[in-house]
């Protein structure tokens, strides 16, 4: 009778990595009214009034401010939507995204 050999291949562990996160950054400009910036932050990023004013003020004082952190696709979509809304109103408001360290 032939001998049966069993090979133990171990258990395969499935690891699901979290998607890399990206920061959405508001860049200051000297042309977009502060009230409009607050409206965009509230509408697109769902920030409360106080937080939106704080983000707007920080960007104004320091030149830029992180608005929020999302997955790459969400961050890019929100930044694009915010910039498009500003362009429709004739403002040069700018948001960028970059990987979070």
Residue pairs with C-beta under 8 A, 6 or more apart in sequence:
19 71
19 72
20 71
20 72
20 99
20 100
21 69
21 70
21 71
21 72
21 75
21 99
21 100
22 69
22 70
22 71
22 72
22 75
22 76
22 97
22 98
22 99
22 100
23 66
23 67
23 68
23 69
23 75
23 97
23 98
23 99
23 100
24 45
24 66
24 67
24 68
24 69
24 70
24 75
24 78
24 79
24 95
24 96
24 97
25 64
25 65
25 66
25 67
25 95
25 96
25 97
25 98
26 37
26 41
26 55
26 56
26 59
26 64
26 65
26 66
26 67
26 93
26 94
26 95
27 59
27 63
27 64
27 94
27 95
27 96
28 59
28 60
28 62
28 63
28 64
29 91
29 92
29 93
29 94
31 91
31 92
32 86
32 91
32 92
32 93
33 91
34 56
34 60
36 86
36 89
36 91
36 93
37 52
37 56
37 59
37 93
38 49
38 52
38 53
38 56
40 82
40 85
40 86
40 93
41 47
41 51
41 52
41 55
41 56
41 67
42 48
42 49
42 52
43 85
44 78
44 81
44 82
44 85
45 52
45 67
45 68
45 78
45 82
47 55
47 67
47 68
55 65
55 67
56 65
58 65
59 65
67 95
68 75
68 78
69 75
69 100
70 78
72 97
72 99
75 97
76 97
78 95
79 95
79 96
79 97
82 93
82 95
83 93
83 94
83 95
86 92
86 93
86 94
